[in-house]
Amino acid sequence: MVPDRSGPGLVATTARTCELSKILSILTQVVGMVDLLNFVMLICASVGSMAFGVLTAYAIFRLGFSLMRPRRQAVPMKAQPEVARVL
């Protein structure tokens, strides 16, 4: 015996199909948003790592140049007595 394809069973199947297609379209939009969020996070991570590298290079060069700078040496001074002047 062949099942009857008309009637309330067909309406319920069609409703479930419409419901599943709506859920699928929502999931597709969510996946698109997740891909966009992953892309934004990738861009932020690359900019942050580049900034960290630039700041690290700046610190290394600053330290290197400060070590190459000639140091001031203390020169001993001879103390000489002075006479107090009264105005």
Helices and strands as residue ranges (DSSP letters): H 8-68
